């Protein structure tokens, strides 16, 4: 039988009132409970013969040899050391303390805190916690404009190394993108479109390829099926280009398909060395569809122009897209810094600059580098080869490690080509962190650095990659506590083994001092209360 409509709100209000009352009275209940325990111990002191039990316990402890205490402290040190190792591993892998996470998830609701919601996905885990988190817009994941081909590039990496370069979360986002781009109106799906809609959702690559062939069997002019085969079955760029051209011939007037296919054809031309042809195709695409700036085709154009070393054309593109009203990216900021750096980097010397000071052009270059580093502080370590590169993901998080990997993967060669540019970057990039306010409550040139990047990057980047984190997190309390406990118990074990008699005297003095307040409290209670009262109470 279903509940009446008014019963649920009433029960919820009652539950909330009960929780608020418990949270307010929790402290007082603890104090009352502690006082009652002390009174019960004092009342039952004689009936339970606690004095005799303590005497026998002290006699037993006095008969223990120093080897027992060595074993006790050594075992405590071993257990705390194992906890420390687990906590450190969990912190390095997930960026939080396991003990603190369990405490927040299970103990906070009991103590009257806000219950944390279930973490069912990336953004639910980012925004669903009780702690304040950045908004969803700060954690928006973007399609990587220069993403590689699965069959011709990602799969070849897997065949050689045995490692998966893409995470399931990243591939799932791509499947959602393809469904949105290529299936169109779900109310008017053709049979082949229905097959392709299921194909994009398949986890198994071979199942996706089989579904594409099934769609072609239904309609040999199914452009989306040829797109899937070009992306996933083609093992070379040449073969992928052939399939994309075939898909283009069947695309018709579907704008999404046309833009996607033409862009990938331009990328194929770029990868096959036909760079001028790729630049021409990208310019025509941007001219034909000027409202699709959100696809960031200009970033593909910038990379191709840098390969041609057409720096004047690069500056012309930057003057249009490096605008205060437009969203920024690592490609925009670091390309702007590269152009200004190459103008002075060939003659730049740190020693000479420290003697005579920076010229106007050098100052502009340094400020551009600082601006780029503030936008994404992860990039310099990849450009300076302080961290190893991996294949870029299919989606990136702006200002995150995933964007840094994607940018450096394609643009490292352009920085190396500009003589002295990497040397200038090496000498100046760390100075950015003296400009940025700390704590990062406000930015210098950009908005405050979002706190959700680490969580999102861990979802986008493979597990074998060490995610770069900014700002660096302080070690959780429980890691420091277990480290101190492990060190302290290990020191006690060593001292007990070396100086057993001295440590025995020290232990007796310590425990006598520890229990002195309890004895003092008992004496005061006896002097305050009449002896007849305690006698009658113990009889009860």
C-alpha positions as CSV (number, residue, x, y, z in Angstrom):
1,X,0.0,0.0,0.0
2,X,1.4,3.4,-0.9
3,X,1.9,6.1,1.7
4,X,-0.4,9.1,1.7
5,X,1.0,12.3,0.1
6,X,1.4,14.2,3.4
7,X,3.1,11.4,5.4
8,X,6.5,11.6,3.8
9,X,7.2,15.3,4.4
10,X,6.1,14.9,8.1
11,X,8.4,11.9,8.6
12,X,11.3,13.8,6.9
13,X,10.7,16.9,9.2
14,X,10.6,14.7,12.2
15,X,13.9,13.0,11.2
16,X,15.5,16.3,10.6
17,X,14.4,17.7,14.0
18,X,15.7,14.5,15.7
19,X,19.0,14.8,13.9
20,X,19.4,18.5,14.9
21,X,18.5,17.7,18.5
22,X,21.0,14.9,18.6
23,X,23.7,17.0,17.1
24,X,23.1,19.8,19.7
25,X,23.0,17.5,22.7
26,X,25.9,15.3,21.6
27,X,28.5,17.2,23.6
28,X,26.4,17.3,26.7
29,X,25.6,13.6,26.4
30,X,29.3,12.8,26.2
31,X,30.1,14.8,29.3
32,X,27.3,13.2,31.2
33,X,28.3,9.7,30.1
34,X,31.9,10.4,31.1
35,X,30.8,11.6,34.5
36,X,28.5,8.6,35.1
37,X,31.4,6.2,34.2
38,X,33.7,7.8,36.8
39,X,30.9,7.6,39.4
40,X,30.2,4.0,38.6
41,X,33.9,3.1,38.8
42,X,34.1,4.7,42.2
43,X,30.8,3.1,43.5
44,X,31.8,-0.3,42.3
45,X,35.4,0.0,43.5
46,X,34.8,-2.2,46.6
47,X,32.1,-4.6,45.4
48,X,34.1,-5.6,42.3
49,X,37.4,-5.6,44.1
50,X,38.9,-3.3,41.6
51,X,41.8,-2.5,44.0
52,X,42.7,-6.2,44.2
53,X,42.5,-6.5,40.5
54,X,44.8,-3.5,39.9
55,X,47.2,-4.9,42.5
56,X,47.3,-8.3,40.8
57,X,47.6,-6.6,37.4
58,X,50.6,-4.5,38.6
59,X,52.2,-7.7,40.0
60,X,51.7,-9.4,36.7
61,X,53.2,-6.4,34.8
62,X,56.2,-6.4,37.1
63,X,56.9,-10.1,36.4
64,X,57.0,-9.4,32.6
65,X,60.5,-9.4,31.1
66,X,61.9,-6.6,28.9
67,X,61.5,-8.9,25.9
68,X,57.8,-8.6,26.2
69,X,57.9,-4.8,26.0
70,X,60.3,-5.0,23.1
71,X,57.9,-7.3,21.3
72,X,54.9,-5.0,22.2
73,X,56.5,-1.8,20.9
74,X,57.9,-3.5,17.9
75,X,54.5,-4.9,16.9
76,X,53.0,-1.5,17.4
77,X,55.6,0.1,15.2
78,X,55.1,-2.6,12.5
79,X,51.3,-2.1,12.5
80,X,51.5,1.7,12.4
81,X,54.1,1.4,9.6
82,X,51.8,-0.7,7.5
83,X,49.0,1.8,8.0
84,X,51.4,4.6,7.0
85,X,52.3,2.8,3.8
86,X,48.7,2.1,2.9
87,X,47.7,5.8,3.7
88,X,50.6,7.1,1.6
89,X,49.7,4.9,-1.4
90,X,46.0,5.8,-1.1
91,X,46.9,9.5,-1.0
92,X,49.2,9.3,-4.0
93,X,46.6,7.4,-6.0
94,X,43.4,9.2,-5.0
95,X,44.6,12.5,-3.5
96,X,42.9,12.0,-0.1
97,X,43.4,10.1,3.2
98,X,41.5,6.8,3.4
99,X,40.9,7.3,7.1
100,X,39.6,10.8,6.7
101,X,37.4,9.8,3.8
102,X,35.8,7.0,5.8
103,X,35.4,9.3,8.8
104,X,33.7,12.0,6.7
105,X,31.4,9.5,4.9
106,X,30.3,7.4,7.9
107,X,30.9,9.4,11.1
108,X,29.9,12.9,10.0
109,X,26.2,12.1,9.5
110,X,26.2,10.4,13.0
111,X,27.7,13.5,14.5
112,X,25.2,15.8,12.9
113,X,27.2,16.8,9.8
114,X,25.9,17.0,6.3
115,X,25.5,13.7,4.6
116,X,27.6,13.2,1.5
117,X,25.8,12.0,-1.5
118,X,26.9,8.9,-3.5
119,X,29.7,9.4,-5.9
120,X,28.3,7.8,-9.0
121,X,30.3,9.7,-11.5
122,X,32.9,12.3,-12.1
123,X,30.8,15.3,-11.5
124,X,28.8,13.7,-8.8
125,X,32.0,12.9,-6.9
126,X,33.2,16.4,-7.6
127,X,30.1,18.3,-6.6
128,X,28.3,15.9,-4.3
129,X,30.6,16.0,-1.3
130,X,29.7,17.8,1.9
131,X,32.8,20.0,1.5
132,X,32.5,23.1,-0.7
133,X,33.5,22.2,-4.3
134,X,33.8,24.2,-7.5
135,X,30.8,24.5,-9.7
136,X,30.2,22.2,-12.7
137,X,31.3,24.9,-15.1
138,X,34.7,25.0,-13.6
139,X,35.1,21.3,-14.2
140,X,33.8,21.2,-17.7
141,X,35.6,18.6,-19.9
142,X,36.3,19.6,-23.5
143,X,36.9,17.6,-26.6
144,X,40.6,17.5,-27.5
145,X,40.8,19.4,-30.8
146,X,43.9,17.4,-31.8
147,X,42.8,14.0,-30.6
148,X,44.5,11.0,-32.2
149,X,43.0,8.2,-34.3
150,X,42.1,5.1,-32.3
151,X,42.9,2.5,-34.9
152,X,46.0,4.1,-36.4
153,X,47.6,5.6,-33.3
154,X,46.1,4.6,-29.9
155,X,45.7,0.9,-30.8
156,X,49.3,0.8,-32.2
157,X,50.5,2.1,-28.9
158,X,48.6,-0.7,-27.1
159,X,50.0,-3.3,-29.4
160,X,53.6,-2.2,-28.7
161,X,53.4,-1.5,-25.0
162,X,50.4,-3.5,-23.8
163,X,49.0,-0.4,-22.0
164,X,45.7,1.2,-22.6
165,X,46.2,4.9,-23.3
166,X,42.5,5.8,-22.9
167,X,40.4,5.5,-19.8
168,X,36.8,4.1,-19.9
169,X,35.5,7.5,-18.8
170,X,37.3,9.3,-21.7
171,X,35.9,6.7,-24.2
172,X,32.4,7.0,-22.8
173,X,32.5,10.8,-23.3
174,X,33.5,10.2,-26.9
175,X,30.7,7.8,-27.4
176,X,28.2,10.4,-26.1
177,X,29.8,13.0,-28.4
178,X,29.4,10.7,-31.4
179,X,25.8,9.9,-30.6
180,X,25.0,13.6,-30.3
181,X,26.8,14.5,-33.5
182,X,25.8,11.7,-35.9
183,X,22.4,10.3,-34.9
184,X,20.5,13.5,-35.2
185,X,16.8,13.6,-34.3
186,X,16.0,10.4,-32.3
187,X,12.3,10.7,-33.4
188,X,13.2,10.2,-37.0
189,X,15.9,7.5,-36.9
190,X,16.5,5.5,-40.0
191,X,17.3,1.7,-39.5
192,X,21.0,2.3,-40.1
193,X,21.0,5.3,-37.7
194,X,19.5,3.0,-34.9
195,X,22.2,0.5,-35.5
196,X,24.9,3.2,-35.3
197,X,23.3,4.7,-32.2
198,X,23.9,1.3,-30.5
199,X,27.3,1.0,-32.1
200,X,28.6,4.1,-30.4
201,X,27.5,2.8,-27.0
202,X,29.4,-0.6,-27.3
203,X,32.4,-1.0,-25.0
204,X,34.0,-3.6,-27.2
205,X,35.8,-2.1,-30.2
206,X,35.1,-5.2,-32.3
207,X,31.4,-5.0,-31.5
208,X,31.4,-1.4,-32.7
209,X,33.1,-2.3,-36.0
210,X,30.7,-5.2,-36.6
211,X,27.8,-2.8,-36.0
212,X,29.2,-0.3,-38.5
213,X,29.4,-3.1,-41.2
214,X,25.8,-4.0,-40.3
215,X,24.7,-0.4,-40.9
216,X,26.6,-0.4,-44.2
217,X,24.8,-3.6,-45.2
218,X,21.5,-1.9,-44.4
219,X,22.5,1.2,-46.3
220,X,25.8,1.4,-48.2
221,X,25.7,5.2,-48.0
222,X,25.7,5.4,-44.2
223,X,28.4,8.1,-43.6
224,X,28.5,7.6,-39.8
225,X,29.5,4.0,-40.3
226,X,32.4,4.9,-42.5
227,X,33.5,7.5,-39.9
228,X,33.5,4.8,-37.2
229,X,35.6,2.5,-39.5
230,X,38.0,5.3,-40.2
231,X,38.5,6.1,-36.5
232,X,38.7,2.5,-35.2
233,X,39.4,-0.1,-37.9
234,X,41.9,1.8,-40.1
235,X,45.5,0.9,-39.0
236,X,47.2,3.7,-41.0
237,X,46.4,7.3,-41.5
238,X,46.3,6.7,-45.3
239,X,43.6,4.1,-44.8
240,X,41.7,6.4,-42.4
241,X,41.8,9.2,-45.0
242,X,40.4,7.0,-47.7
243,X,37.4,6.0,-45.5
244,X,36.8,9.7,-44.4
245,X,36.7,10.7,-48.1
246,X,34.1,7.9,-48.7
247,X,32.1,9.2,-45.7
248,X,32.3,12.7,-47.1
249,X,30.7,11.7,-50.4
250,X,27.7,10.3,-48.4
251,X,27.4,13.1,-45.8
252,X,24.9,15.1,-47.7
253,X,23.8,18.3,-45.9
254,X,24.3,17.0,-42.4
255,X,26.4,19.9,-40.9
256,X,27.7,17.9,-38.0
257,X,29.0,15.2,-40.2
258,X,30.5,17.6,-42.7
259,X,32.4,19.6,-40.1
260,X,33.7,16.5,-38.3
261,X,34.8,14.7,-41.5
262,X,36.4,17.8,-43.1
263,X,38.3,18.5,-39.9
264,X,39.6,14.9,-39.7
265,X,40.6,15.0,-43.4
266,X,42.6,18.1,-42.6
267,X,44.3,16.4,-39.7
268,X,45.1,13.4,-42.0
269,X,46.7,15.7,-44.4
270,X,48.7,17.3,-41.6
271,X,49.9,13.9,-40.4
272,X,50.8,12.8,-43.9
273,X,53.0,15.9,-44.4
274,X,50.7,17.8,-46.7
275,X,50.7,20.8,-44.3
276,X,49.7,23.6,-46.8
277,X,46.8,21.5,-47.9
278,X,45.8,21.0,-44.3
279,X,46.0,24.7,-43.6
280,X,43.8,25.5,-46.6
281,X,41.2,23.0,-45.6
282,X,41.1,24.4,-42.0
283,X,40.7,28.0,-43.3
284,X,37.9,27.0,-45.6
285,X,36.2,25.1,-42.8
286,X,36.4,28.1,-40.4
287,X,35.1,30.4,-43.2
288,X,32.3,28.1,-44.1
289,X,31.1,27.5,-40.5
290,X,32.1,30.7,-38.6
291,X,29.7,30.0,-35.7
292,X,31.4,26.7,-34.7
293,X,34.2,28.4,-32.8
294,X,33.4,26.1,-29.8
295,X,35.0,23.3,-31.7
296,X,38.3,25.1,-31.5
297,X,39.3,24.4,-35.1
298,X,41.7,27.4,-34.8
299,X,43.9,25.3,-32.5
300,X,44.4,22.8,-35.3
301,X,45.2,25.8,-37.6
302,X,47.7,27.3,-35.1
303,X,49.6,24.0,-34.8
304,X,49.8,23.5,-38.6
305,X,51.0,27.1,-39.1
306,X,53.7,26.7,-36.5
307,X,54.9,23.6,-38.4
308,X,55.2,25.8,-41.5
309,X,56.9,28.4,-39.4
310,X,54.5,31.0,-40.7
311,X,54.7,33.1,-37.6
312,X,53.0,36.1,-39.1
313,X,50.0,34.0,-39.9
314,X,50.1,32.6,-36.3
315,X,50.1,36.1,-34.9
316,X,47.1,37.0,-37.1
317,X,45.1,34.0,-35.8
318,X,46.1,34.9,-32.2
319,X,45.0,38.5,-32.6
320,X,41.5,37.2,-33.4
321,X,41.2,34.5,-30.7
322,X,43.4,35.8,-27.9
323,X,40.7,38.2,-26.8
324,X,39.6,39.0,-23.3
325,X,36.0,38.1,-24.1
326,X,36.9,34.6,-25.5
327,X,37.7,31.5,-23.4
328,X,41.4,30.8,-23.2
329,X,43.3,27.6,-23.6
330,X,46.9,26.4,-23.1
331,X,47.4,26.5,-26.9
332,X,46.4,30.2,-27.0
333,X,48.5,31.3,-24.0
334,X,51.6,29.3,-24.7
335,X,51.6,30.0,-28.4
336,X,51.5,33.7,-27.6
337,X,54.4,33.3,-25.2
338,X,56.3,31.3,-27.8
339,X,56.0,34.1,-30.4
340,X,57.2,36.7,-27.9
341,X,60.0,34.5,-26.6
342,X,61.4,33.6,-30.0
343,X,61.9,37.3,-30.7
344,X,64.5,37.6,-27.9
345,X,65.4,34.1,-26.9
346,X,68.3,33.6,-29.3
347,X,70.3,36.3,-27.6
348,X,69.0,35.9,-24.1
349,X,71.4,35.3,-21.3
350,X,70.5,35.1,-17.6
351,X,73.8,36.6,-16.5
352,X,73.6,39.5,-18.9
353,X,70.0,40.2,-18.0
354,X,70.9,40.2,-14.3
355,X,73.6,42.8,-14.9
356,X,71.8,45.2,-17.3
357,X,68.2,44.4,-16.5
358,X,65.5,43.2,-18.9
359,X,64.8,45.1,-22.1
360,X,61.2,45.9,-23.1
361,X,60.9,43.0,-25.5
362,X,62.4,40.6,-22.9
363,X,60.0,41.9,-20.3
364,X,57.1,41.3,-22.6
365,X,58.3,37.8,-23.3
366,X,58.7,37.0,-19.5
367,X,55.2,38.5,-18.8
368,X,53.7,36.3,-21.6
369,X,55.4,33.2,-20.1
370,X,54.1,34.1,-16.6
371,X,50.6,34.6,-18.1
372,X,50.7,31.2,-19.7
373,X,52.1,29.4,-16.6
374,X,49.4,31.0,-14.5
375,X,46.7,29.6,-16.9
376,X,48.2,26.1,-16.9
377,X,51.2,25.5,-14.5
378,X,51.6,21.9,-15.6
379,X,52.9,22.6,-19.1
380,X,56.5,23.7,-18.4
381,X,57.6,20.4,-16.9
382,X,56.6,18.6,-20.1
383,X,58.1,21.2,-22.4
384,X,61.4,21.1,-20.4
385,X,61.2,17.3,-20.4
386,X,61.1,17.1,-16.6
387,X,58.2,14.8,-16.9
388,X,57.7,12.0,-19.5
389,X,54.9,12.5,-22.1
390,X,52.1,10.1,-22.8
391,X,49.6,10.0,-25.6
392,X,47.0,12.7,-25.1
393,X,43.4,11.8,-24.1
394,X,40.4,12.4,-26.3
395,X,39.1,14.9,-23.8
396,X,40.9,17.5,-21.8
397,X,40.2,19.7,-18.7
398,X,41.3,23.2,-19.3
399,X,44.1,24.3,-16.8
400,X,44.6,20.7,-15.9
401,X,47.3,18.1,-16.4
402,X,45.3,16.5,-19.3
403,X,45.4,19.8,-21.3
404,X,49.1,20.1,-20.5
405,X,49.8,16.6,-21.9
406,X,47.8,17.4,-25.0
407,X,49.5,20.7,-25.7
408,X,53.1,19.5,-25.0
409,X,52.6,16.4,-27.1
410,X,52.0,18.4,-30.3
411,X,53.9,21.7,-29.5
412,X,57.1,20.5,-27.9
413,X,58.8,20.4,-31.4
414,X,57.8,24.0,-32.1
415,X,59.4,25.2,-28.8
416,X,62.6,23.2,-29.6
417,X,62.7,24.8,-33.1
418,X,62.8,28.3,-31.7
419,X,66.4,28.8,-30.6
420,X,66.7,29.6,-26.9
421,X,62.9,29.6,-26.2
422,X,63.1,26.6,-23.8
423,X,66.1,28.2,-22.1
424,X,64.1,31.4,-21.5
425,X,61.1,29.3,-20.3
426,X,63.5,27.4,-17.9
427,X,64.8,30.6,-16.4
428,X,61.5,32.4,-15.9
429,X,58.6,30.0,-15.5
430,X,58.9,29.4,-11.7
431,X,58.8,33.2,-11.1
432,X,55.1,33.0,-11.8
433,X,54.3,31.4,-8.4
434,X,55.7,34.5,-6.6
435,X,53.1,36.6,-8.4
436,X,50.0,34.4,-7.8
437,X,48.3,35.1,-4.5
438,X,48.5,32.4,-1.9
439,X,46.2,31.0,-0.6
440,X,44.6,30.9,-4.1
441,X,41.4,32.8,-3.2
442,X,41.9,35.1,-6.2
443,X,43.9,34.8,-9.4
444,X,46.4,37.3,-10.8
445,X,45.4,37.4,-14.5
446,X,42.8,34.6,-14.5
447,X,40.1,33.3,-12.2
448,X,41.2,31.4,-9.2
449,X,42.6,28.0,-10.0
450,X,39.8,25.4,-9.8
451,X,40.1,22.7,-7.1
452,X,38.4,20.0,-9.1
453,X,41.2,19.5,-11.7
454,X,43.0,16.6,-9.9
455,X,39.8,14.5,-9.6
456,X,38.8,15.1,-13.3
457,X,42.4,14.5,-14.6
458,X,42.5,11.2,-12.7
459,X,39.4,10.2,-14.6
460,X,40.8,11.3,-18.0
461,X,44.4,10.1,-17.8
462,X,45.5,6.4,-17.6
463,X,46.5,4.9,-14.3
464,X,50.2,4.5,-15.2
465,X,50.6,8.2,-15.6
466,X,51.5,10.3,-12.5
467,X,49.0,13.1,-12.5
468,X,50.5,16.5,-11.9
469,X,48.7,18.4,-9.1
470,X,48.6,22.1,-8.5
471,X,48.5,23.6,-5.9
472,X,50.3,20.9,-4.0
473,X,48.2,19.4,-1.3
474,X,49.5,19.2,2.2
475,X,49.9,15.8,3.7
476,X,46.7,14.6,5.5
477,X,46.8,14.6,9.3
478,X,46.6,10.8,9.6
479,X,49.7,10.3,7.4
480,X,51.6,12.6,9.7
481,X,50.1,10.9,12.8
482,X,50.9,7.4,11.7
483,X,54.4,8.4,10.7
484,X,55.0,9.9,14.1
485,X,53.4,6.9,15.9
486,X,55.6,4.5,13.8
487,X,58.7,6.4,14.6
488,X,57.9,6.8,18.3
489,X,57.1,3.1,18.9
490,X,60.2,2.0,16.9
491,X,62.3,4.3,19.2
492,X,60.6,2.8,22.3
493,X,61.4,-0.7,21.1
494,X,65.0,0.1,20.5
495,X,65.5,1.9,23.8
496,X,63.7,-0.9,25.7
497,X,66.0,-3.5,24.1
498,X,69.1,-1.5,24.9
499,X,68.2,-0.1,28.3
500,X,65.6,-2.5,29.9
501,X,66.0,-1.4,33.5
502,X,66.0,2.3,32.8
503,X,63.0,2.1,30.6
504,X,61.2,0.0,33.3
505,X,61.7,2.8,35.8
506,X,60.6,5.4,33.3
507,X,57.4,3.4,32.5
508,X,56.5,3.1,36.2
509,X,57.0,6.8,36.7
510,X,55.0,7.6,33.6
511,X,52.0,5.5,34.6
512,X,52.1,6.7,38.2
513,X,52.0,10.3,37.0
514,X,49.2,9.4,34.5
515,X,46.9,8.0,37.2
516,X,47.7,10.6,39.8
517,X,44.7,12.8,38.8
518,X,42.4,9.8,39.2
519,X,43.7,9.2,42.7
520,X,43.4,12.8,43.6
521,X,39.8,12.9,42.4
522,X,38.9,9.8,44.4
523,X,40.4,11.3,47.6
524,X,38.5,14.5,47.1
525,X,35.3,12.5,46.6
526,X,35.8,10.6,49.8
527,X,36.5,13.8,51.8
528,X,33.5,15.5,50.3
529,X,30.9,12.7,50.7
530,X,30.1,11.1,54.2
531,X,31.3,7.6,54.5
532,X,27.8,6.3,55.5
533,X,26.5,7.5,52.1
534,X,29.0,5.5,50.2
535,X,28.4,2.5,52.4
536,X,24.6,2.6,51.8
537,X,25.2,3.2,48.1
538,X,27.5,0.2,47.7
539,X,25.0,-2.0,49.6
540,X,22.4,-1.0,47.0
